[in-house]
């Protein structure tokens, strides 16, 4: 792949770190919103080369992690419904609900399939016309267009046993919620690369205009992230906040307009509940009325009670940057990747899982 060597070049990385140290004076907290950034930061040892004055904190960028406990319990209830096959992305299967998990339900011989795309779920529906197949739609703007496309395809092919439970979330409203939380201690945002490929930089203009906080869209290689940190530090040190793009090889200002069109044709924006944050206005996606025949929430009578997050679990505070995983009383003692208490320890993009794998303390 063109440029891949440059993006991993240790000499170039060291030079960028040198420039960061040269201009960095203030004590600052930068939030990486994307869960893939969190993992890449650890894998590339980014924290270890930055000045002690710069703290990188993880945000609500792991789609499985921000899925509410009520939604997890609804997924589990669906898996226990007669004549239903549940299809899901892999990270979701081990997330604990109030009483069970999809993994435990599968051990009880419930039909739960891990798939790599919604088209795989659609194929399962075609192969099992006597069953109702429900795809669990969890994710951000990155995965939502593909799921919208699968619904359009199901309509065009007249597949009537395919359904989607949409628990999708939108990133820009979450940024606003973070800024409105009490004692928000965020000096700048490293904005998500994958999401921005769909939305474009334009999705953050209203947010930036309102809060004037430094924002930089970042890629995922070492040089990408160090460049983003340098740009953020420079904005902060010169008191010149801006909305910048450090991932121009993949992200444009307008984004993927075809994907946006498909998304908006199928979904409508609604208020949504985020784990650790609460209800954020117009931050979720549900199927429009013309596609309600594919809406699992309307097709099935899903009976769940209001579910609290696991006792003593700090996933909510970790997702908002109020705490880091080692500050949770359960971390490494009760909560481990083998026996997760909260979703942040389950997903490969979860902060707790990343800390457990890479952090020595």
C-alpha positions in Angstrom: 0.0 0.0 0.0 1.4 3.4 -1.0 2.7 5.5 1.9 2.4 2.6 4.4 6.2 2.7 5.1 6.1 6.4 5.7 3.2 6.1 8.1 5.2 3.5 10.1 8.5 5.3 9.8 10.2 5.4 13.2 12.5 8.2 12.1 9.6 10.4 11.1 7.7 9.5 14.3 10.7 10.5 16.4 10.9 13.9 14.6 7.2 14.5 15.2 7.6 13.7 18.9 10.6 16.1 19.0 8.4 18.8 17.6 5.6 18.0 20.1 8.0 18.3 23.0 9.4 21.5 21.6 6.0 23.3 21.6 4.3 21.6 24.5 4.1 23.7 27.7 0.6 23.4 29.1 -0.9 20.4 30.9 -3.6 19.2 28.5 -6.1 16.3 28.2 -6.8 15.0 24.7 -9.7 12.6 24.0 -9.5 10.0 21.3 -13.1 9.4 20.4 -12.5 6.2 18.4 -12.0 2.8 20.0 -9.6 1.8 17.2 -7.5 4.9 18.1 -7.4 3.7 21.7 -6.0 0.3 20.6 -3.6 1.8 18.1 -2.3 4.3 20.7 -1.4 1.4 23.0 0.0 -0.8 20.2 2.3 1.9 18.9 3.4 3.0 22.3 2.2 6.6 21.7 1.6 7.4 25.4 5.1 6.4 26.3 6.8 8.9 24.0 4.7 12.0 24.7 5.6 14.5 27.4 4.1 13.8 30.8 2.0 17.0 30.5 -0.1 15.4 27.7 -2.8 12.9 28.8 -4.6 10.8 26.2 -8.0 9.8 27.4 -10.5 7.4 25.8 -14.0 8.4 24.9 -17.3 6.8 23.9 -16.0 5.4 20.6 -16.5 1.7 21.1 -19.9 0.8 19.7 -20.5 -2.2 21.8 -19.4 -0.3 25.0 -21.9 2.5 24.6 -24.8 0.1 23.9 -27.2 0.5 26.8 -27.9 -2.3 29.2 -31.6 -2.3 28.2 -30.6 -2.9 24.6 -28.3 -5.7 25.6 -31.1 -7.3 27.5 -33.4 -6.9 24.5 -30.9 -8.7 22.3 -30.8 -11.6 24.8 -34.6 -11.7 24.9 -34.8 -11.9 21.2 -32.3 -14.8 21.2 -34.6 -16.7 23.5 -37.6 -16.2 21.2 -38.9 -19.3 19.5 -38.3 -19.6 15.7 -35.8 -16.7 15.8 -32.2 -16.8 14.5 -30.0 -13.9 15.8 -27.1 -12.6 13.7 -24.5 -10.3 15.2 -21.0 -9.0 15.0 -18.6 -10.9 17.2 -17.8 -8.3 19.9 -21.4 -8.2 21.0 -21.7 -11.9 21.9 -19.8 -11.8 25.2 -21.3 -8.6 26.6 -23.0 -9.4 29.9 -26.7 -8.6 30.2 -28.6 -8.4 33.5 -29.1 -12.2 33.7 -27.3 -13.7 30.7 -25.3 -13.0 27.6 -25.7 -14.0 23.9 -22.8 -16.4 24.5 -24.6 -18.1 27.3 -27.8 -18.3 25.3 -25.9 -19.9 22.4 -24.6 -22.5 24.9 -28.3 -23.3 25.6 -28.6 -24.2 21.9 -30.2 -20.9 20.9 -29.4 -20.1 17.2 -27.0 -17.2 17.3 -24.7 -16.6 14.4 -21.6 -14.4 14.4 -21.4 -12.7 11.0 -18.9 -10.3 9.4 -21.5 -8.3 7.5 -25.3 -7.8 7.4 -25.3 -9.4 3.9 -24.3 -12.6 5.7 -27.3 -12.3 7.9 -29.5 -11.7 4.8 -28.1 -14.9 3.3 -29.1 -16.8 6.5 -32.6 -15.5 6.1 -32.7 -16.7 2.5 -31.4 -20.2 3.6 -34.0 -20.4 6.4 -37.3 -19.2 5.0 -39.2 -20.8 7.9 -37.2 -18.8 10.5 -37.2 -15.2 11.4 -33.6 -13.8 11.2 -32.8 -10.7 13.3 -29.6 -8.8 12.7 -28.4 -6.8 15.8 -27.5 -3.4 14.4 -24.9 -1.9 16.7 -22.4 0.7 15.6 -21.9 4.2 14.4 -22.1 6.0 11.0 -19.4 3.5 9.8 -21.6 0.4 9.8 -25.1 1.9 9.5 -25.0 2.5 5.7 -24.2 -1.2 5.1 -27.1 -2.3 7.3 -29.4 0.2 5.6 -28.3 -1.3 2.3 -29.2 -4.8 3.5 -32.7 -3.6 4.3 -33.1 -2.1 0.9 -31.8 -5.4 -0.6 -34.2 -7.4 1.5 -37.1 -5.2 0.2 -36.0 -5.5 -3.4 -35.6 -9.3 -3.2 -38.9 -9.6 -1.2 -37.2 -11.4 1.7 -39.8 -11.1 4.4 -38.1 -13.0 7.2 -35.2 -10.6 7.7 -35.3 -8.0 10.5 -33.0 -5.5 12.1 -32.9 -4.2 15.6 -31.3 -0.8 15.2 -29.2 0.4 18.2 -27.0 2.6 16.1 -25.5 5.8 17.5 -24.2 9.0 16.0 -20.9 10.5 17.0 -21.4 14.3 16.7 -24.3 14.5 19.3 -22.1 12.5 21.7 -19.4 15.2 21.5 -21.9 17.8 22.5 -23.0 15.7 25.4 -19.4 15.3 26.6 -18.9 19.1 26.5 -22.1 19.6 28.5 -21.2 17.1 31.3 -20.3 18.6 34.6 -16.6 19.4 35.0 -15.7 18.3 31.4 -11.9 18.2 31.4 -11.2 17.9 27.7 -8.8 20.3 25.9 -9.1 18.8 22.4 -10.6 15.9 20.4 -8.9 13.4 18.1 -11.9 12.7 15.9 -12.6 9.2 14.5 -11.2 8.3 11.1 -13.6 5.6 10.0 -16.7 7.5 11.0 -15.4 10.6 9.3 -14.9 8.7 6.0 -18.7 8.4 5.9 -19.8 11.7 7.5 -17.0 14.0 6.2 -15.4 16.8 8.2 -18.6 18.8 7.7 -20.4 16.7 10.3 -18.4 18.4 13.1 -18.7 22.0 11.9 -21.7 22.8 14.0 -20.1 21.3 17.1 -16.9 23.2 16.5 -18.6 26.5 15.9 -20.5 26.1 19.2 -17.6 25.1 21.5 -14.5 26.3 19.7 -12.5 23.4 21.0 -9.5 22.0 19.1 -10.5 19.1 16.8 -8.4 17.0 14.4 -9.6 14.0 12.3 -6.9 11.3 12.6 -5.9 8.1 10.9 -4.7 5.0 12.6 -1.0 4.6 12.0 1.7 5.9 14.4 2.5 8.9 12.2 -1.2 9.6 11.7 -1.8 9.9 15.4 1.4 11.7 16.3 0.5 14.3 13.6 -2.9 14.7 15.1 -1.5 15.2 18.6 1.0 17.8 17.2 -1.8 19.7 15.5 -3.9 19.7 18.6 -1.0 20.8 20.9 -0.2 23.6 18.4 -3.8 24.8 18.4 -3.9 24.8 22.2 -0.5 26.4 22.8 -1.2 29.2 20.3 -4.8 29.6 21.6 -6.1 29.1 18.0 -8.7 26.4 18.1 -9.6 24.9 14.7 -11.3 22.0 13.0 -8.5 20.2 11.0 -8.1 17.1 9.0 -5.0 15.0 9.4 -6.4 12.0 7.5 -6.9 13.6 4.0 -6.0 10.5 2.1 -9.2 8.9 3.3 -11.5 11.7 4.6 -12.9 14.5 2.6 -14.9 17.5 3.8 -18.2 16.1 2.4 -17.6 12.5 3.1 -19.2 9.5 1.3 -22.4 11.1 0.0 -23.7 7.9 -1.5 -23.4 6.1 1.9 -25.1 9.1 3.6 -28.0 9.0 1.1 -28.6 5.3 1.7 -28.4 5.9 5.5 -30.9 8.8 5.4 -33.3 6.9 3.1 -33.7 4.0 5.6 -33.1 5.6 9.0 -34.5 8.5 11.0 -32.7 10.2 13.9 -34.2 9.6 17.4 -33.1 10.2 21.0 -30.9 7.4 22.2 -29.5 6.1 25.5 -25.8 5.8 25.8 -24.1 3.7 28.5 -22.5 6.1 31.0 -23.9 9.2 29.4 -27.7 8.8 29.4 -30.1 10.0 26.8 -28.6 12.2 24.1 -31.1 14.0 21.8 -31.1 12.9 18.2 -28.1 10.6 18.6 -29.7 7.3 17.5 -31.0 5.8 14.3 -34.3 3.8 13.9 -36.0 2.5 10.8 -38.3 4.9 9.0 -42.0 4.0 8.9 -41.8 2.8 5.3 -39.3 0.1 6.4 -41.2 -0.8 9.6 -41.9 -4.3 8.3 -38.1 -5.0 8.8 -38.1 -3.4 12.3 -37.5 -6.1 14.9 -38.6 -3.8 17.7 -42.1 -3.5 16.0 -42.2 -7.2 14.9 -41.5 -8.8 18.2 -42.9 -8.2 21.7 -39.6 -7.8 23.5 -40.3 -7.7 27.3 -37.4 -6.3 29.3 -37.4 -4.3 32.5 -35.3 -1.2 33.1 -31.8 -2.6 33.6 -29.1 -0.9 35.7 -25.5 -1.1 34.7 -23.4 -3.7 36.7 -22.8 -2.7 40.3 -19.3 -1.1 40.9 -18.5 -1.2 37.1 -16.9 2.1 36.0 -17.6 1.6 32.2 -19.7 4.7 32.2 -17.1 6.9 33.8 -14.4 5.4 31.5 -16.4 6.2 28.4 -16.7 9.8 29.4 -13.0 10.2 30.3 -13.8 10.7 34.0 -11.7 7.6 34.9 -9.2 5.3 33.4 -9.6 1.5 33.7 -7.1 1.0 36.6 -9.2 3.3 38.7 -12.1 0.9 38.6 -12.3 -1.3 41.7 -13.2 -4.3 39.6 -10.4 -4.0 37.0 -8.1 -7.1 36.9 -9.6 -8.3 40.2 -13.1 -9.3 39.3 -13.3 -8.0 35.7 -11.0 -9.7 33.2 -11.3 -10.5 29.5 -12.2 -14.1 30.5 -14.8 -13.0 33.0 -15.9 -9.5 31.9 -18.3 -7.5 34.1 -18.8 -4.6 31.7 -18.5 -4.2 27.9 -15.4 -2.1 28.0 -13.5 -5.3 29.0 -15.2 -7.3 26.2 -14.7 -5.4 22.9 -11.4 -5.3 21.1 -12.0 -1.5 21.0 -12.9 -1.3 24.7 -10.6 0.8 26.9 -10.4 -1.8 29.6 -9.5 -4.6 27.2 -6.8 -2.4 25.7 -5.4 -1.4 29.1 -5.5 -5.1 30.2 -3.6 -6.2 27.1 -1.0 -3.4 26.9 -0.7 -1.6 30.2 1.7 -3.1 32.7 0.2 -1.7 35.9 
